[in-house]
Amino acid sequence: MEDNKDKTDKGKIADRGAFSRRNFLFWGGAAAAANFAPVLSARAVVELSGGIVTPAAVDFHHISQFLTGKEIALQLADRAWWALTNHDSSFSEKYQTLRDFITASKVRTIDQLKTHKAFNAALRQTALSIISAYYLGYVGTPRSLRAHDDTIFITYTQALMYRLTYEHTPIPTYSRWESGYWSRLANPR
């Protein structure tokens, strides 16, 4: 009878999960998931929001899309904002003046902005610096054969200059076609 009681007690211990391999694996997996939950939730937030951006970049994003006439990723606008404000310490004030002018003049297109009578050289230069940052993918002046220059990198593959000929010209260093595609003659149309 006592022998039968031992088996019953062992069964109760196993049922409670103290020594069950299945329960050990379950709770071990749950503990591992709990450790990674903050990382996973932070990653999910970044993926859902498209990345973490500054509030200034959200406003800058709208003006950037207006000036370029292109869809621009919010993270790219954030990087461009950071680069422009770090390259030129007075850029924030220049941008504010341009933004206020665009808002007050109620222009709807870049062509209306260019032909507006009050669109002066300072506003034009600020607009061109924003457009240039997106098309070139950097801010500043690169100096060849120099170890240092004032260039701040923004993007390479998302530079707008590559969108113009995307179907015909691959982004340098990355080919969408097979090796040696350039050695064959193009098909005449």
Contacts in CASP RR format, 6 or more apart in sequence:
PFRMAT RR
TARGET T0000
AUTHOR 0000-0000-0000
METHOD contacts of the structure
MODEL  1
MEDNKDKTDKGKIADRGAFSRRNFLFWGGAAAAANFAPVLSARAVVELSG
GIVTPAAVDFHHISQFLTGKEIALQLADRAWWALTNHDSSFSEKYQTLRD
FITASKVRTIDQLKTHKAFNAALRQTALSIISAYYLGYVGTPRSLRAHDD
TIFITYTQALMYRLTYEHTPIPTYSRWESGYWSRLANPR
13 19 0 8 1.000
14 20 0 8 1.000
17 23 0 8 1.000
17 24 0 8 1.000
46 52 0 8 1.000
50 74 0 8 1.000
50 75 0 8 1.000
51 74 0 8 1.000
51 75 0 8 1.000
53 61 0 8 1.000
53 74 0 8 1.000
53 75 0 8 1.000
53 77 0 8 1.000
53 78 0 8 1.000
54 78 0 8 1.000
54 81 0 8 1.000
54 82 0 8 1.000
56 81 0 8 1.000
56 92 0 8 1.000
57 74 0 8 1.000
57 77 0 8 1.000
57 78 0 8 1.000
57 81 0 8 1.000
57 82 0 8 1.000
58 74 0 8 1.000
58 77 0 8 1.000
59 99 0 8 1.000
60 77 0 8 1.000
60 78 0 8 1.000
60 80 0 8 1.000
60 81 0 8 1.000
60 95 0 8 1.000
61 72 0 8 1.000
61 74 0 8 1.000
61 77 0 8 1.000
61 78 0 8 1.000
63 95 0 8 1.000
63 98 0 8 1.000
63 99 0 8 1.000
63 102 0 8 1.000
63 130 0 8 1.000
64 72 0 8 1.000
64 77 0 8 1.000
64 80 0 8 1.000
64 130 0 8 1.000
64 134 0 8 1.000
65 71 0 8 1.000
65 72 0 8 1.000
66 102 0 8 1.000
66 110 0 8 1.000
67 110 0 8 1.000
67 113 0 8 1.000
67 127 0 8 1.000
67 130 0 8 1.000
67 131 0 8 1.000
68 130 0 8 1.000
68 131 0 8 1.000
68 134 0 8 1.000
68 135 0 8 1.000
68 160 0 8 1.000
69 110 0 8 1.000
70 134 0 8 1.000
70 160 0 8 1.000
70 163 0 8 1.000
72 134 0 8 1.000
73 158 0 8 1.000
76 134 0 8 1.000
76 154 0 8 1.000
76 155 0 8 1.000
76 158 0 8 1.000
79 154 0 8 1.000
79 155 0 8 1.000
80 130 0 8 1.000
80 133 0 8 1.000
80 134 0 8 1.000
80 139 0 8 1.000
80 154 0 8 1.000
83 133 0 8 1.000
83 138 0 8 1.000
83 139 0 8 1.000
83 152 0 8 1.000
83 153 0 8 1.000
83 154 0 8 1.000
84 91 0 8 1.000
84 95 0 8 1.000
84 129 0 8 1.000
84 130 0 8 1.000
84 133 0 8 1.000
84 139 0 8 1.000
85 91 0 8 1.000
85 92 0 8 1.000
86 152 0 8 1.000
87 139 0 8 1.000
87 140 0 8 1.000
87 150 0 8 1.000
87 152 0 8 1.000
88 94 0 8 1.000
88 129 0 8 1.000
91 126 0 8 1.000
91 129 0 8 1.000
94 122 0 8 1.000
94 126 0 8 1.000
95 126 0 8 1.000
95 130 0 8 1.000
97 122 0 8 1.000
97 123 0 8 1.000
97 126 0 8 1.000
98 123 0 8 1.000
98 126 0 8 1.000
98 127 0 8 1.000
101 118 0 8 1.000
101 119 0 8 1.000
101 123 0 8 1.000
102 113 0 8 1.000
105 113 0 8 1.000
105 116 0 8 1.000
105 118 0 8 1.000
107 113 0 8 1.000
107 116 0 8 1.000
113 119 0 8 1.000
113 127 0 8 1.000
129 139 0 8 1.000
132 139 0 8 1.000
133 139 0 8 1.000
133 154 0 8 1.000
134 154 0 8 1.000
134 159 0 8 1.000
134 160 0 8 1.000
135 159 0 8 1.000
135 160 0 8 1.000
135 161 0 8 1.000
136 159 0 8 1.000
136 161 0 8 1.000
137 153 0 8 1.000
137 154 0 8 1.000
137 155 0 8 1.000
137 156 0 8 1.000
137 158 0 8 1.000
137 159 0 8 1.000
137 160 0 8 1.000
137 161 0 8 1.000
138 151 0 8 1.000
138 152 0 8 1.000
138 153 0 8 1.000
138 154 0 8 1.000
139 151 0 8 1.000
139 152 0 8 1.000
139 154 0 8 1.000
140 149 0 8 1.000
140 150 0 8 1.000
140 151 0 8 1.000
140 152 0 8 1.000
141 149 0 8 1.000
141 150 0 8 1.000
141 151 0 8 1.000
142 149 0 8 1.000
142 151 0 8 1.000
143 149 0 8 1.000
143 151 0 8 1.000
156 171 0 8 1.000
157 171 0 8 1.000
157 174 0 8 1.000
162 169 0 8 1.000
162 171 0 8 1.000
170 176 0 8 1.000
170 177 0 8 1.000
175 181 0 8 1.000
END
